[in-house]
């Protein structure tokens, strides 16, 4: 359900440009998207895990708020990120 430190480092390199740029909004959205995808796979086999589902909803909400912030600040970066991650909206 959690992502490995190696995968996190790959996402930081891809979306942040350098290894220490983990606070960038695009990086945070990418990491949250990876965690959401992992949890979605988890729920395909564990349908009754309602406590985990509550965490998933919190992650989706946090990602949505970060997307709203990025769209307000820089629409071009937001659009590029949406296309890169393959998210709707």
C-alpha positions in Angstrom: 0.0 0.0 0.0 2.9 2.3 0.5 5.4 3.1 -2.2 9.0 2.2 -1.9 11.7 4.9 -1.3 13.2 4.0 -4.7 9.9 4.7 -6.5 9.5 7.9 -4.5 13.0 9.0 -5.6 12.1 8.2 -9.2 9.0 10.4 -9.0 10.9 13.2 -7.4 13.6 13.1 -10.1 10.9 12.9 -12.9 8.7 15.7 -11.7 11.0 17.8 -9.5 14.1 17.9 -11.6 16.5 17.1 -8.8 16.6 14.7 -5.8 15.9 17.3 -3.1 13.0 19.0 -4.8 10.3 16.9 -3.1 8.2 19.9 -1.9 7.2 20.9 -5.5 3.5 20.7 -6.0 3.9 18.5 -9.1 5.9 16.0 -7.1 3.4 15.9 -4.3 0.6 15.3 -6.8 2.6 12.5 -8.5 3.4 10.7 -5.2 -0.3 11.0 -4.1 -1.4 9.6 -7.5 1.0 6.6 -7.1 -0.4 5.9 -3.6 -4.0 6.2 -4.8 -3.3 3.8 -7.6 -1.7 1.3 -5.2 -4.7 1.6 -2.8 -7.1 1.1 -5.7 -5.5 -2.2 -6.6 -5.6 -3.2 -2.9 -9.4 -2.6 -2.8 -9.9 -4.9 -5.7 -9.0 -7.8 -3.5 -10.0 -6.5 -0.1 -13.5 -5.1 -0.7 -14.4 -4.8 3.0 -11.4 -2.7 4.1 -13.5 0.3 5.0 -10.8 1.9 7.3 -8.4 1.9 4.3 -11.1 3.3 2.1 -11.4 6.3 4.4 -7.6 6.9 4.0 -8.0 6.7 0.2 -10.7 9.3 0.3 -8.4 11.6 2.3 -5.6 11.1 -0.2 -7.9 11.9 -3.1 -9.1 15.1 -1.3 -5.6 16.2 -0.6 -4.6 15.6 -4.3 -7.7 17.5 -5.5 -6.8 20.5 -3.3 -3.2 20.5 -4.6 -4.5 20.4 -8.2 -6.7 23.3 -7.5 -3.8 25.3 -6.1 -1.6 24.5 -9.1 -4.3 25.4 -11.5 -4.8 28.7 -9.8 -1.0 29.5 -9.7 0.1 28.2 -13.1 -2.4 26.7 -15.6 0.3 25.6 -18.0 2.1 23.5 -15.4 -1.2 22.1 -14.3 -2.2 21.0 -17.8 1.2 19.5 -18.4 1.0 17.5 -15.2 -2.5 16.3 -15.9 -1.4 15.1 -19.3 1.7 13.4 -17.9 -0.1 11.5 -15.2 -3.1 10.7 -17.3 -5.6 12.1 -14.9 -9.1 13.2 -15.8 -9.9 16.9 -15.5 
